Amino acid sequence: MELKNLVHVNKLKKHTLKSCVKDFLQEIINVSRRLQINPNWLMGVIELETGGSFDPSITNSLGYTGLIQFGKAAARAIGTTTSKLRAMTALEQLRYVELYLKPYKSKIKCYADVYLAVFFPAAIGRPDGWVLHTSRLSAERIAKWNPLFDINKDKAIQIWEIKHKLLARIPESHKMIML
């Protein structure tokens, strides 16, 4: 795959990545190959999680940080901290993105599964009508914290709503390869 044909490549800036764009894209290809996923899927997830910036130091109001918005527990599970992740270049941080996604490798079958591995792993492989919830987190609380995905405003997020929002961020030229 040619690097210039990856989705969202036009959004990459050397000063934001804190690394060479070409090196970052090549590592996206390498990580995706090892995870046996389409590199466009990884680019799409990173684009959404960074609000389109691809900034490895971006941090949200809840303290989640980096290319896939690592939380403290996720960072600890892969042998680092959110502070260390924030200080890394995008290229360096891809190593931790891969470490995080590796346990889900056999479950990931599509673009949405990559996103769900990052956002709500218990939802990977669930049917489109499944509502995000756990025994400790109600569907309503999850929807309140993530209003972007509650399209029909029913205080519950279903898989189809996530898929719809994911595809809405993809340019027409790449939509077919994301399915």
C-alpha positions in Angstrom: 0.0 0.0 0.0 1.3 3.4 -0.9 1.6 5.7 2.1 0.1 8.7 0.3 -3.2 6.6 -0.2 -3.9 6.1 3.5 -7.0 7.8 4.9 -6.4 11.2 6.6 -2.8 11.4 5.4 -3.5 15.1 4.5 -4.0 15.8 8.2 -0.5 14.8 9.3 1.9 17.5 10.3 5.6 16.9 11.3 5.4 19.5 14.1 2.3 17.8 15.6 3.5 14.3 15.2 6.9 15.4 16.6 8.4 12.9 14.1 8.8 12.5 10.4 5.4 12.0 8.6 6.8 9.3 6.3 8.3 7.3 9.2 5.0 7.6 11.1 3.1 6.3 8.1 5.5 3.4 7.6 5.2 2.4 11.2 1.3 2.5 10.8 1.8 0.0 8.0 4.2 -2.1 10.1 2.0 -2.2 13.2 -1.1 -2.9 11.1 0.7 -5.8 9.3 1.7 -7.3 12.7 -1.9 -6.9 14.0 -3.3 -8.2 10.7 -5.6 -5.2 10.2 -6.1 -2.7 7.4 -3.8 0.3 8.1 -6.6 2.7 7.2 -8.6 1.3 10.2 -5.8 2.3 12.5 -5.5 5.7 10.9 -9.2 6.2 11.3 -9.2 5.4 15.0 -6.3 7.7 15.7 -7.9 10.5 13.7 -11.1 10.2 15.8 -9.3 9.8 19.1 -7.1 12.8 18.6 -9.9 15.0 17.1 -8.2 15.0 13.8 -4.9 16.4 15.1 -2.8 13.2 15.4 -1.2 14.9 18.3 0.5 12.2 20.6 0.2 14.6 23.6 -3.4 15.5 23.3 -5.3 15.0 26.6 -9.0 15.2 27.2 -10.8 16.6 30.3 -10.8 13.1 32.0 -7.0 12.7 31.6 -7.0 10.3 28.7 -4.1 11.0 26.5 -2.3 10.2 23.2 -3.1 8.7 19.9 -5.8 6.3 21.2 -6.6 8.2 24.4 -4.9 5.9 26.9 -6.3 6.0 30.4 -4.1 5.4 33.5 -5.0 1.7 33.8 -4.4 1.0 30.1 -1.1 2.8 30.3 -0.1 0.8 33.4 -1.2 -2.5 31.7 1.3 -1.8 28.8 4.2 -0.8 31.1 4.0 3.0 31.0 2.2 6.0 32.3 0.0 8.7 30.7 2.7 11.2 31.5 5.4 9.2 29.6 3.0 8.7 26.7 2.3 12.5 26.6 6.0 13.1 26.2 6.5 10.7 23.3 6.5 11.4 19.6 3.7 9.8 17.6 6.2 7.4 16.2 7.3 6.3 19.7 3.8 6.0 20.9 2.8 3.6 18.1 4.7 0.9 19.9 2.3 1.3 22.8 -0.7 1.5 20.5 0.4 -1.9 19.2 0.9 -3.3 22.7 -2.5 -2.2 23.7 -4.3 -3.7 20.6 -2.3 -6.9 20.5 -4.6 -8.8 23.0 -7.6 -8.1 20.7 -5.8 -9.1 17.5 -7.9 -12.3 17.0 -11.2 -10.5 17.7 -10.7 -7.6 15.3 -12.5 -8.2 12.0 -13.4 -4.7 10.9 -12.8 -1.0 11.4 -15.4 -0.8 14.1 -13.7 -3.6 16.0 -10.4 -1.6 16.1 -12.3 1.4 17.5 -14.2 -0.8 20.0 -10.9 -2.3 21.2 -9.9 1.2 22.2 -13.3 2.6 23.3 -15.2 -0.3 24.8 -13.5 -3.7 24.4 -16.5 -5.7 25.7 -18.4 -4.6 22.6 -16.1 -6.2 20.0 -18.0 -8.6 17.8 -21.4 -7.7 19.3 -24.4 -7.2 17.0 -25.3 -3.7 15.8 -28.2 -3.4 18.2 -26.2 -4.2 21.3 -26.2 -1.5 24.0 -22.9 -0.5 25.6 -23.0 -1.3 29.3 -21.3 -3.3 32.0 -22.3 -4.5 35.5 -20.7 -1.4 36.9 -21.5 1.1 34.2 -25.1 1.8 33.1 -25.9 2.4 29.5 -27.2 5.9 30.5 -23.9 6.9 32.2 -21.9 5.7 29.2 -24.2 7.7 26.9 -23.9 10.8 29.1 -20.1 10.6 29.0 -20.1 10.1 25.2 -22.9 12.1 23.7 -21.2 12.1 20.3 -22.4 8.5 19.9 -25.9 8.7 21.2 -27.4 9.6 17.8 -31.0 9.0 18.7 -30.7 10.6 22.2 -32.2 7.6 23.9 -29.5 7.6 26.7 -28.0 4.5 25.4 -25.2 3.8 22.8 -25.7 1.0 20.4 -23.0 -0.5 18.1 -24.8 0.8 15.0 -24.4 4.4 16.3 -20.7 4.0 16.8 -20.3 2.6 13.3 -22.4 5.5 11.8 -20.2 8.1 13.5 -17.0 6.3 12.5 -17.9 6.2 8.9 -19.1 9.8 9.0 -15.5 11.0 9.6 -14.1 9.1 6.6 -13.9 10.8 3.3 -16.0 9.4 0.5 -12.8 8.3 -1.3 -12.0 5.8 1.5 -15.4 4.7 2.7 -15.5 1.4 0.8 -12.1 0.2 2.2 -13.3 1.0 5.8 -16.2 -1.4 5.7 
